[in-house]
Amino acid sequence: MTKEQYEYWEDFRSKEGKPSGKEAKEIAKMYAEIFNRKYWLPCGCNGTRWQGWIDELNEHFLSIEKPTE
């Protein structure tokens, strides 16, 4: 996770509610980069998929120290 991604995720975690379209695209991009997956934007109606990605990104976020670069 880059410093920019870390700071974005830190800010995202402080919000409540469903992610906006822009946030959904950023989540999909981060998920693909961090977990070395192909970029894919699931349907917004698939809350289970989105929540799973958010949970995995949260686990990763909590398991690392804030990057300095």
Secondary structure, DSSP 4 states (H G I P E B T S, - for coil): --HHHHHHHHHHHT--SSPPHHHHHHHHHHHHHHTT-------TT-HHHHHHHHHHHHHHHHHSPPP--
